[in-house]
Amino acid sequence: MSPATAATETSAPPGPESGTPAADDHHHGGSAGGKQGTVFWASVGIATLFVAWAALFTENLQRVTTASLNWVTATFGWAYLLVTLAILVFLVVLAVSPAGRTRLGKDGDRPEFSTPAWLAMILSAVMGIGLISYGVAEPISHLATPPHGLADPNTPTAAVRAMQYSYFDWGLHAWAVFAVFGLAIAYSTHRRGRRTLVSQLFVPLLGDRVNGPLGKAIDVLAVFATLFGTTTSLGLGALQVNNGLATLFGVPVNSVSQVLVIAAVTSVFTLSAVTGVHRGIKFLSQGSVTLAVGLFLFMLVAGPTVFIANLYIESVGQWATDFFRMSLQGTAFGGMRWMQTWTYFMLAWWVSWGAFVGVFLARISRGRTIRGFIIGVLVVPTVVFFTWFTTFGGTAIHIDLFRGGDIAAQTTADLNSAFFATLGHFPLASVTSAVATLLVVMFFVSGADANTYVLSMMTSGGSLTPRRTVLILWGVLTGATAVALMLAGGLTALQNTVIVASLPFLVIIAGLTVAFWKELDTERKEQLRAADL
């Protein structure tokens, strides 16, 4: 299910709370019925300029993004580690505190969806392309090049380290970023009655200024972080689909094929967003979960099941033992290139996805308690990701270590071939490769449809029904940005850009966490005063 789907199936947020300026929609980019405002025009203008820059001055873009990446990671890499860990600790403390009983809505509200349905929607919305792109590629890459030199390559110790760092990249830190965004937006929208805009989360810190230039700047940054986070996923999806088609039909793996894939999928998800065929997107989301479960069960049965179970237990133990060391391991003594490729890129990617996933989580979580929300969002997806990565990545590791395979070598040559190379070692390889390719396409379309809706909503004053022209424009711009970055340097350009674009948004996430805590504290004091009276 996409945010667009959720918006049609959940009740709309209440109107502006008393005491908060309603602020005409033109303050934040217009509504479905009015003119588009500053946030819309600024966002579209800068996005268009970026696409033109990438298309016309490709080499210059590569030089600038590479230099920016080196500066951002060398100067502020530590901040990604510190902020995400601080958010995780904040959420754990919040969950066990009395504030954990607070409803994301009015006190009498109750969840609209059953807990199993709610968890299924979270997984279908967020797990997406990354499971196929990195489910094998990351563990097998770490086996060949162990993180921070903690083991000799291609050894049992390296295998455990490979899983441990894969868990770190796809586990609690990622979901903490999503959870704090979702909580803040759900609380602001459902309990305080504000519009669904990132700027509105700063009312406790900035007051009425959120309706002025400062608030608009926050919303524009939210749009950019979301745009680049999603185009990274689209680029990865195109690379995966291209590799799948190469495995099945011998389609050449090159930029022409990838651009055609992006163009085809952009047409589909833009049409979907415009026509409002949310049943189709809901079907895609549910169908993708069913296919993913089927593929997982196949690998669990066909693969080295006992080895996977043993690797899982040992790797989780190593991950838990080293959790805080990994969380704060920087580059004081080298390792920058590895961190740029993996840890810094992953953390930046999660930061850039924060607003997109946060809006979705807020949509489907009205009526839940803060404690229930935090446990559900942090724990369940983390366990699912750990299990998926161990099953597929562990199988690839087993093939390379004990069956003379060369999946690591193939992955070094092309990161996006890893998943299909693993499937090729088992029966029904053409069937499972077709399923994996179809899965990527389904994740691709449903995720991009949701992204188009969220971008349109954020540039339409938080309107739940953005104009069709706005939806089409953001669909086209998303596809064009993905194509421009693919042609400007493929995966490397995507990684560079998402890290650089996420830096200002890291500051916003830290700020909204403080604002959210302040608002909860204010509510607690109000309740205590009311009890005294």
C-alpha distance (Angstrom), angle and dihedral (degrees) to the residues before:
residue distance angle dihedral
M1 . . .
S2 3.77 . .
P3 3.80 128.3 .
A4 3.78 86.0 -105.5
T5 3.80 90.1 57.4
A6 3.77 92.1 45.0
A7 3.78 90.4 50.8
T8 3.79 90.5 58.9
E9 3.80 93.4 45.9
T10 3.80 100.7 43.2
S11 3.74 125.3 60.7
A12 3.77 116.3 -97.0
P13 3.77 117.3 -102.1
P14 3.79 116.8 -93.2
G15 3.77 121.6 -99.4
P16 3.80 124.4 -87.2
E17 3.78 113.4 -56.1
S18 3.75 119.9 -109.2
G19 3.75 111.2 -91.4
T20 3.83 93.3 27.9
P21 3.79 113.5 99.7
A22 3.77 108.0 -109.6
A23 3.76 87.5 -141.4
D24 3.77 112.0 -157.6
D25 3.76 112.5 -99.1
H26 3.79 91.0 -108.4
H27 3.80 88.2 71.5
H28 3.76 90.6 72.3
G29 3.73 106.5 27.8
G30 3.78 107.2 -62.3
S31 3.77 132.4 -84.0
A32 3.75 134.0 -101.2
G33 3.75 89.8 -82.3
G34 3.81 103.5 35.9
K35 3.74 137.1 60.3
Q36 3.78 118.9 -69.2
G37 3.78 110.5 -105.9
T38 3.76 142.5 -153.1
V39 3.81 98.3 -61.0
F40 3.79 91.8 52.6
W41 3.80 96.8 47.1
A42 3.81 94.5 42.1
S43 3.81 91.9 48.8
V44 3.80 95.7 45.9
G45 3.82 92.3 43.3
I46 3.80 94.9 51.9
A47 3.82 92.7 42.5
T48 3.81 90.3 51.6
L49 3.80 91.4 48.6
F50 3.81 90.0 50.6
V51 3.82 92.0 52.3
A52 3.81 90.3 48.1
W53 3.83 90.1 49.0
A54 3.79 91.4 51.0
A55 3.80 92.6 46.9
L56 3.81 99.5 43.0
F57 3.81 103.7 30.2
T58 3.81 102.6 30.1
E59 3.81 97.4 154.5
N60 3.80 91.6 47.5
L61 3.82 90.1 51.2
Q62 3.81 90.6 50.9
R63 3.81 91.9 50.3
V64 3.80 93.9 46.7
T65 3.82 96.3 45.5
T66 3.81 92.1 45.8
A67 3.81 92.2 49.8
S68 3.81 90.5 44.7
L69 3.80 90.9 49.2
N70 3.80 92.2 51.9
W71 3.79 91.5 49.0
V72 3.82 95.4 45.1
T73 3.81 95.1 48.0
A74 3.82 95.1 41.6
T75 3.81 93.3 47.2
F76 3.81 104.0 31.9
G77 3.81 106.5 17.3
W78 3.81 89.0 108.9
A79 3.81 89.8 57.1
Y80 3.82 92.4 62.6
L81 3.80 89.5 54.0
L82 3.80 95.3 44.2
V83 3.83 98.6 43.5
T84 3.82 95.6 47.4
L85 3.81 92.4 47.0
A86 3.83 91.2 47.4
I87 3.82 90.2 51.3
L88 3.82 90.6 50.5
V89 3.83 91.9 50.8
F90 3.84 90.0 46.2
L91 3.82 91.2 53.7
V92 3.81 93.5 48.7
V93 3.82 91.1 49.9
L94 3.82 90.6 46.0
A95 3.82 92.0 50.7
V96 3.83 93.6 55.0
S97 3.85 94.7 40.4
P98 3.82 124.7 89.6
A99 3.84 87.6 -102.8
G100 3.81 86.7 70.1
R101 3.80 88.4 79.8
T102 3.84 92.1 60.7
R103 3.81 114.6 115.4
L104 3.80 122.0 -126.4
G105 3.76 89.0 -128.0
K106 3.78 134.5 15.2
D107 3.79 116.7 -23.8
G108 3.79 90.9 -105.0
D109 3.83 95.6 49.8
R110 3.80 119.0 110.9
P111 3.83 129.4 -167.5
E112 3.79 115.4 -78.0
F113 3.80 93.1 -150.3
S114 3.79 130.4 51.1
T115 3.80 113.8 -109.3
P116 3.86 94.4 -109.2
A117 3.83 90.8 49.8
W118 3.81 90.6 46.0
L119 3.82 92.6 51.1
A120 3.82 91.4 46.3
M121 3.81 90.1 53.7
I122 3.81 91.6 50.1
L123 3.79 91.6 51.6
S124 3.81 95.7 44.2
A125 3.80 92.1 49.4
V126 3.77 99.2 47.2
M127 3.80 112.4 23.3
G128 3.78 93.4 68.9
I129 3.73 129.4 126.1
G130 3.81 95.4 -7.6
L131 3.81 92.0 73.5
I132 3.80 90.8 62.2
S133 3.81 96.7 32.9
Y134 3.80 96.1 50.5
G135 3.82 107.4 12.8
V136 3.79 89.9 98.2
A137 3.81 102.5 9.5
E138 3.80 97.4 64.6
P139 3.84 100.0 46.2
I140 3.81 93.6 42.7
S141 3.84 91.3 46.9
H142 3.80 90.2 52.5
L143 3.82 90.1 48.4
A144 3.81 89.9 57.9
T145 3.82 94.5 39.2
P146 3.83 108.2 25.0
P147 3.83 114.6 -148.1
H148 3.80 115.1 -96.2
G149 3.81 91.3 -8.9
L150 3.81 91.2 -74.5
A151 3.81 93.0 147.1
D152 3.79 142.7 11.7
P153 3.83 112.5 -90.7
N154 3.81 119.1 -93.2
T155 3.81 96.3 11.1
P156 3.83 132.3 123.2
T157 3.82 89.5 -105.4
A158 3.81 89.4 52.9
A159 3.83 89.2 51.4
V160 3.81 92.0 57.5
R161 3.82 91.8 44.5
A162 3.82 89.0 49.5
M163 3.79 92.1 56.5
Q164 3.81 92.8 41.1
Y165 3.82 93.2 57.5
S166 3.80 92.6 41.9
Y167 3.81 87.3 56.1
F168 3.79 89.7 49.9
D169 3.81 93.4 51.9
W170 3.82 95.1 46.8
G171 3.80 102.2 30.2
L172 3.78 140.2 71.2
H173 3.82 98.5 -21.0
A174 3.81 92.9 57.7
W175 3.78 93.5 46.9
A176 3.81 92.3 44.8
V177 3.82 89.3 60.6
F178 3.82 90.8 49.0
A179 3.81 92.7 43.8
V180 3.82 96.9 51.7
F181 3.81 90.4 48.5
G182 3.80 92.6 46.6
L183 3.81 92.1 46.8
A184 3.80 94.1 48.2
I185 3.82 93.1 47.4
A186 3.83 93.9 44.0
Y187 3.81 91.9 48.4
S188 3.81 93.3 45.8
T189 3.81 94.0 45.1
H190 3.81 104.7 35.5
R191 3.82 101.9 29.6
R192 3.80 101.6 30.0
G193 3.80 98.0 30.6
R194 3.79 98.6 -129.3
R195 3.79 128.0 146.3
T196 3.79 119.6 -87.8
L197 3.80 97.0 -101.3
V198 3.80 129.5 122.0
S199 3.82 90.3 -130.3
Q200 3.82 90.3 60.5
L201 3.82 89.7 63.6
F202 3.81 88.4 69.1
V203 3.82 96.7 60.6
P204 3.86 91.0 106.2
L205 3.82 89.9 56.4
L206 3.80 104.2 30.5
G207 3.81 104.8 24.5
D208 3.82 114.9 -166.6
R209 3.81 91.0 -4.4
V210 3.82 88.7 83.1
N211 3.82 85.9 76.4
G212 3.81 92.4 55.9
P213 3.81 136.6 63.7
L214 3.82 93.4 -60.3
G215 3.80 92.1 56.2
K216 3.78 91.2 46.2
A217 3.81 90.4 52.2
I218 3.82 89.9 52.5
D219 3.81 91.1 51.0
V220 3.82 92.6 48.0
L221 3.82 90.0 51.3
A222 3.81 89.0 49.7
V223 3.80 89.9 53.1
F224 3.81 91.8 50.6
A225 3.76 96.0 46.9
T226 3.82 89.0 49.7
L227 3.81 93.6 46.1
F228 3.81 94.6 51.9
G229 3.79 94.0 40.7
T230 3.78 89.9 54.5
T231 3.79 96.6 42.6
T232 3.81 87.4 54.7
S233 3.81 88.3 56.3
L234 3.81 91.0 46.2
G235 3.80 91.0 50.4
L236 3.81 91.4 49.7
G237 3.79 89.4 46.7
A238 3.80 91.6 52.9
L239 3.82 90.6 50.3
Q240 3.81 90.6 50.0
V241 3.81 94.6 47.1
N242 3.81 89.7 47.7
N243 3.82 90.9 52.5
G244 3.80 90.9 46.3
L245 3.81 91.9 51.7
A246 3.81 89.1 46.5
T247 3.81 90.3 54.0
L248 3.80 93.4 46.3
F249 3.80 104.2 34.8
G250 3.79 107.4 9.3
V251 3.81 93.8 -109.6
P252 3.84 108.0 169.8
V253 3.80 116.0 -103.8
N254 3.80 102.3 -128.1
S255 3.79 142.9 115.7
V256 3.82 93.4 -90.1
S257 3.81 91.7 59.1
Q258 3.80 91.4 45.1
V259 3.80 93.7 49.9
L260 3.82 90.2 49.9
V261 3.82 90.1 50.8
I262 3.82 91.7 50.5
A263 3.83 91.3 46.6
A264 3.82 92.6 50.1
V265 3.81 94.4 47.0
T266 3.82 92.5 43.5
S267 3.81 89.0 55.8
V268 3.80 91.3 51.3
F269 3.80 98.3 46.6
T270 3.82 93.6 42.3
L271 3.81 90.3 51.5
S272 3.78 89.4 47.5
A273 3.81 93.4 50.4
V274 3.82 91.8 47.3
T275 3.79 98.6 46.3
G276 3.78 91.4 44.4
V277 3.78 92.3 -131.0
H278 3.78 90.6 163.2
R279 3.78 92.4 156.0
G280 3.77 87.4 64.4
I281 3.80 91.8 51.5
K282 3.80 90.7 46.0
F283 3.80 88.7 51.8
L284 3.81 90.2 49.2
S285 3.81 92.0 50.8
Q286 3.80 94.2 48.4
G287 3.80 91.8 41.6
S288 3.80 91.8 51.2
V289 3.83 91.3 53.1
T290 3.82 90.2 50.1
L291 3.82 92.2 49.8
A292 3.81 91.6 45.9
V293 3.81 91.5 52.1
G294 3.82 89.9 48.2
L295 3.81 92.4 50.6
F296 3.81 90.8 46.3
L297 3.82 93.2 51.3
F298 3.82 90.9 47.7
M299 3.81 91.7 54.3
L300 3.79 92.6 43.4
V301 3.83 90.6 55.2
A302 3.83 99.2 35.6
G303 3.82 94.9 39.8
P304 3.82 130.2 70.0
T305 3.82 94.6 -70.7
V306 3.82 98.7 179.8
F307 3.81 92.0 45.4
I308 3.81 90.0 50.4
A309 3.82 91.7 51.6
N310 3.80 92.9 48.9
L311 3.82 92.6 45.2
Y312 3.81 90.0 49.1
I313 3.82 94.1 54.5
E314 3.80 94.8 44.1
S315 3.81 94.0 45.4
V316 3.81 94.2 48.0
G317 3.82 88.1 51.3
Q318 3.81 91.2 51.5
W319 3.82 91.3 45.7
A320 3.83 92.2 50.8
T321 3.82 92.6 45.4
D322 3.83 93.4 50.7
F323 3.81 97.6 34.2
F324 3.82 99.6 117.8
R325 3.80 93.7 37.0
M326 3.83 90.2 55.0
S327 3.80 91.2 43.3
L328 3.80 91.9 58.5
Q329 3.81 102.5 30.0
G330 3.81 107.2 126.7
T331 3.79 136.6 167.8
A332 3.80 104.5 -91.6
F333 3.81 89.2 125.9
G334 3.81 101.0 31.8
G335 3.79 135.0 -82.2
M336 3.82 94.9 119.8
R337 3.81 95.9 137.0
W338 3.79 92.0 52.5
M339 3.82 91.7 47.1
Q340 3.82 91.3 49.3
T341 3.80 91.0 51.8
W342 3.80 95.6 45.6
T343 3.82 127.0 5.1
Y344 3.82 100.3 29.5
F345 3.81 92.1 41.2
M346 3.81 92.8 49.1
L347 3.81 94.5 46.9
A348 3.82 90.6 47.3
W349 3.81 90.2 48.8
W350 3.81 91.3 53.3
V351 3.80 91.1 47.3
S352 3.81 90.9 51.4
W353 3.81 90.8 49.6
G354 3.82 92.0 49.6
A355 3.80 99.3 96.6
F356 3.81 94.2 42.1
V357 3.82 94.8 50.2
G358 3.80 91.9 37.0
V359 3.81 92.5 57.9
F360 3.81 89.8 49.2
L361 3.82 94.1 48.1
A362 3.80 90.6 48.1
R363 3.82 90.8 51.3
I364 3.81 94.1 56.5
S365 3.82 100.4 34.7
R366 3.79 105.1 64.9
G367 3.80 110.6 138.0
R368 3.81 96.8 20.9
T369 3.79 120.6 121.2
I370 3.79 119.8 -111.9
R371 3.82 89.1 -117.0
G372 3.80 94.1 51.0
F373 3.79 91.1 46.3
I374 3.81 94.1 51.1
I375 3.82 94.2 46.9
G376 3.81 92.5 46.2
V377 3.81 96.4 46.4
L378 3.81 97.5 40.9
V379 3.79 103.8 38.3
V380 3.81 110.4 33.3
P381 3.85 100.0 48.0
T382 3.83 90.1 42.9
V383 3.81 91.1 55.7
V384 3.82 91.3 46.0
F385 3.82 92.3 51.0
F386 3.81 92.6 46.4
T387 3.80 90.4 51.3
W388 3.82 94.5 47.5
F389 3.81 94.0 47.2
T390 3.80 92.4 47.6
T391 3.80 93.5 48.5
F392 3.82 97.2 48.5
G393 3.81 100.6 25.6
G394 3.81 91.1 41.7
T395 3.80 90.8 51.5
A396 3.81 91.1 52.4
I397 3.81 90.3 48.3
H398 3.82 90.3 51.1
I399 3.81 91.0 50.7
D400 3.81 92.4 51.4
L401 3.81 97.1 42.1
F402 3.80 100.9 39.8
R403 3.82 109.2 16.4
G404 3.80 102.1 45.0
G405 3.80 94.2 -109.6
D406 3.80 125.9 160.4
I407 3.82 101.3 -151.7
A408 3.83 91.2 126.8
A409 3.83 90.6 54.6
Q410 3.81 91.2 48.4
T411 3.81 90.0 48.2
T412 3.81 91.5 51.2
A413 3.81 88.5 54.1
D414 3.83 93.1 45.6
L415 3.80 121.1 2.9
N416 3.80 90.8 -158.8
S417 3.80 95.1 59.3
A418 3.84 94.0 65.3
F419 3.80 99.5 91.1
F420 3.79 95.2 46.5
A421 3.82 91.8 43.6
T422 3.82 88.4 57.3
L423 3.81 94.1 47.7
G424 3.82 88.4 51.7
H425 3.83 90.2 69.1
F426 3.81 92.9 63.6
P427 3.82 138.0 64.5
L428 3.80 119.1 -84.6
A429 3.82 90.0 26.1
S430 3.81 93.2 160.3
V431 3.82 91.3 50.8
T432 3.82 94.7 47.6
S433 3.82 91.2 44.2
A434 3.80 89.3 52.3
V435 3.82 90.1 49.6
A436 3.82 91.2 49.0
T437 3.82 91.3 49.3
L438 3.80 91.2 47.9
L439 3.81 89.4 48.4
V440 3.81 91.2 54.9
V441 3.82 91.1 49.3
M442 3.81 91.4 49.5
F443 3.82 92.8 48.1
F444 3.80 87.8 44.0
V445 3.82 94.9 54.9
S446 3.81 99.3 39.5
G447 3.82 92.8 44.8
A448 3.80 94.1 46.9
D449 3.80 91.9 46.6
A450 3.80 89.3 53.6
N451 3.79 90.8 46.8
T452 3.81 92.3 51.5
Y453 3.79 89.7 52.1
V454 3.82 94.0 48.4
L455 3.83 93.6 47.1
S456 3.80 89.9 48.9
M457 3.79 91.8 47.6
M458 3.81 93.0 48.8
T459 3.81 91.1 51.5
S460 3.82 93.1 45.2
G461 3.78 99.7 62.1
G462 3.81 93.2 -90.6
S463 3.82 91.7 -58.8
L464 3.81 113.1 167.2
T465 3.81 89.6 -147.7
P466 3.82 108.5 48.5
R467 3.80 118.8 -172.3
R468 3.79 117.9 -88.9
T469 3.79 90.8 -122.7
V470 3.82 89.3 56.3
L471 3.81 91.3 49.3
I472 3.82 91.4 49.9
L473 3.81 92.1 47.4
W474 3.82 93.8 51.9
G475 3.80 91.4 44.4
V476 3.80 90.8 53.9
L477 3.82 93.6 42.4
T478 3.81 91.8 50.3
G479 3.80 91.7 51.5
A480 3.81 92.2 43.5
T481 3.82 92.3 50.5
A482 3.81 91.1 49.8
V483 3.82 91.1 49.6
A484 3.81 92.7 46.4
L485 3.81 92.0 51.5
M486 3.80 93.1 44.8
L487 3.81 90.7 53.5
A488 3.81 91.3 43.7
G489 3.79 94.2 60.7
G490 3.80 112.5 -42.0
L491 3.79 118.9 -127.3
T492 3.81 93.7 -3.6
A493 3.82 92.3 56.5
L494 3.81 90.3 47.7
Q495 3.81 92.0 50.9
N496 3.81 94.1 45.2
T497 3.79 93.4 49.6
V498 3.80 97.2 46.4
I499 3.82 91.8 51.5
V500 3.81 93.6 48.9
A501 3.83 93.7 43.5
S502 3.80 93.1 49.0
L503 3.83 97.1 57.2
P504 3.84 97.9 83.5
F505 3.79 88.3 43.7
L506 3.80 90.8 55.3
V507 3.81 86.9 63.6
I508 3.81 89.6 49.2
I509 3.83 91.8 52.1
A510 3.80 91.1 50.5
G511 3.82 89.3 48.4
L512 3.79 96.1 48.5
T513 3.82 89.9 49.3
V514 3.82 89.6 56.1
A515 3.83 90.9 44.7
F516 3.81 91.5 49.9
W517 3.81 92.0 49.5
K518 3.82 90.5 48.4
E519 3.80 92.0 51.3
L520 3.81 92.5 48.9
D521 3.81 89.3 49.7
T522 3.82 90.7 50.0
E523 3.81 91.0 51.2
R524 3.81 90.9 49.3
K525 3.82 91.4 52.4
E526 3.83 90.8 47.9
Q527 3.81 90.0 52.4
L528 3.81 91.3 49.5
R529 3.82 91.2 50.4
A530 3.80 90.3 48.5
A531 3.82 90.3 50.1
D532 3.84 90.8 51.4
L533 3.79 90.4 53.0
